[in-house]
Amino acid sequence: ELVRQGEALKRTEQMVDKMDQDLKTSQRHINSIKSVWGGLVNYFKAKPPESKPEQNGAPEYYANIRLKEAITSSKEQESKYQESHPNLRKLDNSDNDFNKADLVSSVQRDAYPKNQQLRAYHQKIDTNLDEMSSGLSRLKSLALGLQTEIEEQDDMLDRLTKKVETLDVNIKNTDRKVRQL
């Protein structure tokens, strides 16, 4: 949603720039209509480029790299998460609700108690803690990506606000000049 909003902000900024360029063109026409001297000045004055409006320092919009990486990473881990989530996986009732494949752990067997059931519970707790850790790290990267994206869009909004205020003043001045004609 933030990426979509960022793209909308970029399009809005481009439209404001186009409006500013059109306003400058209309100002030239008003000067030509207003007096012969204004027409002569416009004739010898270089015409503004009719190509793409200037962006005033606004680079092409691309979503924040950190956010893109976090979203991609999150999507990659989503299927793994759904497979391992206790409420989303099928429960296997054999062997006292423990499957031998679930007992695989990166911790050495000597670190667990000698009792097999207690060892299984400890391994299950370690597995769950590992899953929680990976989920929290995924949430952290998403939060950091969202933070930087919001900061970038805030800067874009500040720039857009200044452009719109300037454009509003110019439109009012142009309207006043047209009414005087």
C-alpha positions in Angstrom: 0.0 0.0 0.0 2.9 2.4 0.8 4.5 1.6 -2.5 1.2 2.4 -4.3 0.8 5.6 -2.4 4.4 6.6 -3.3 3.7 6.0 -7.0 0.6 8.2 -6.7 2.6 10.9 -5.0 5.1 10.8 -7.8 2.4 11.1 -10.5 0.8 14.0 -8.6 4.2 15.8 -8.4 4.6 15.3 -12.2 1.1 16.8 -12.8 1.9 19.8 -10.6 5.2 20.3 -12.6 3.2 20.1 -15.9 0.7 22.6 -14.5 3.5 25.0 -13.6 4.9 24.7 -17.2 1.5 25.4 -18.7 1.1 28.4 -16.4 4.4 29.8 -17.6 3.2 29.3 -21.2 -0.1 31.1 -20.4 1.9 34.0 -18.8 3.8 34.4 -22.1 0.5 34.6 -24.0 -0.9 37.1 -21.6 2.2 39.3 -22.0 1.7 39.1 -25.8 -2.0 40.1 -25.6 -1.4 42.8 -23.0 0.9 45.0 -25.0 2.8 45.2 -28.2 6.0 45.6 -26.2 5.2 42.3 -24.3 4.7 40.6 -27.7 8.1 41.8 -28.9 9.8 40.7 -25.8 8.2 37.2 -26.1 9.2 37.0 -29.8 12.9 37.6 -29.0 12.9 35.7 -25.8 13.8 32.0 -25.9 10.8 29.8 -25.8 10.6 27.4 -22.9 11.2 23.7 -23.8 8.0 21.9 -24.7 9.4 18.6 -23.6 9.1 16.9 -20.3 8.5 19.3 -17.3 11.3 19.7 -14.9 11.1 17.7 -11.7 13.0 20.2 -9.5 15.1 17.5 -7.9 12.4 14.8 -7.8 14.1 11.6 -8.9 12.1 8.8 -10.5 10.1 7.0 -7.9 11.2 3.6 -6.8 10.1 2.0 -3.6 12.7 1.9 -0.8 15.3 -0.9 -1.3 15.1 -1.9 2.3 11.3 -2.3 2.0 11.5 -4.3 -1.2 14.0 -6.7 0.3 11.9 -7.1 3.5 8.8 -7.8 1.4 10.6 -10.3 -0.8 12.2 -12.0 2.3 8.8 -12.1 4.0 7.1 -13.7 1.0 9.9 -16.3 0.7 9.5 -17.3 4.4 5.7 -17.2 4.3 5.3 -20.8 3.1 7.9 -22.1 5.6 6.1 -20.2 8.3 2.7 -21.7 7.4 4.2 -25.2 7.4 5.7 -24.8 10.8 3.0 -22.7 12.6 1.3 -24.9 15.3 -2.2 -23.8 14.3 -1.6 -24.1 10.5 0.1 -27.5 10.3 -1.5 -30.9 10.6 -1.2 -32.4 14.0 0.3 -35.8 14.2 -0.8 -37.8 17.2 1.7 -40.6 16.9 4.5 -40.8 19.5 2.8 -38.5 22.0 2.4 -35.6 19.6 6.0 -35.6 18.6 7.2 -36.5 15.2 10.8 -37.7 14.9 11.4 -35.1 12.1 10.4 -32.4 14.5 13.1 -33.4 16.9 15.9 -32.3 14.6 17.8 -29.4 16.3 21.0 -27.5 15.8 21.9 -28.0 19.5 24.0 -31.0 20.5 22.2 -33.9 22.2 24.5 -33.6 25.3 23.0 -30.2 26.2 19.7 -31.8 26.9 18.7 -33.9 29.9 19.0 -37.7 29.8 15.2 -38.3 30.0 13.9 -38.8 26.5 10.6 -37.1 27.1 12.2 -34.1 28.8 14.8 -34.0 26.0 12.0 -33.9 23.4 10.3 -31.1 25.2 13.5 -29.1 25.4 14.1 -29.6 21.7 10.6 -28.6 20.9 11.0 -25.4 23.0 14.2 -24.6 21.1 12.6 -25.2 17.8 9.7 -22.9 18.8 12.1 -20.2 20.0 14.0 -20.4 16.7 10.7 -19.9 14.8 9.9 -17.0 17.0 13.3 -15.5 16.5 13.0 -15.7 12.7 9.5 -14.3 12.8 10.6 -11.3 14.9 13.6 -10.7 12.7 11.2 -10.7 9.7 8.9 -8.2 11.5 11.9 -6.0 12.3 13.1 -5.8 8.7 9.6 -5.0 7.6 9.2 -2.3 10.2 12.6 -0.7 9.2 11.6 -0.8 5.6 8.3 0.8 6.3 10.0 3.5 8.4 12.4 4.5 5.6 9.6 4.4 3.0 7.5 6.7 5.2 10.4 9.1 5.7 11.0 9.3 1.9 7.3 9.9 1.2 7.3 12.6 3.9 10.1 14.4 2.1 8.1 14.0 -1.1 5.0 15.5 0.5 7.0 18.5 1.8 8.4 19.1 -1.7 4.9 18.7 -3.2 3.4 21.1 -0.7 5.9 23.8 -1.5 5.3 23.4 -5.3 1.5 23.5 -4.9 1.7 26.7 -2.7 3.9 28.4 -5.3 1.6 27.2 -8.1 -1.5 28.5 -6.2 0.1 32.0 -5.9 1.1 32.0 -9.6 -2.4 30.9 -10.6 -4.0 33.7 -8.6 -1.6 36.3 -10.1 -2.4 35.0 -13.6 -6.1 35.1 -13.0 -5.8 38.7 -11.7 -3.9 39.7 -14.9 -6.5 38.0 -17.2 -9.3 39.8 -15.4 -7.5 43.1 -16.0 -7.4 42.5 -19.7 
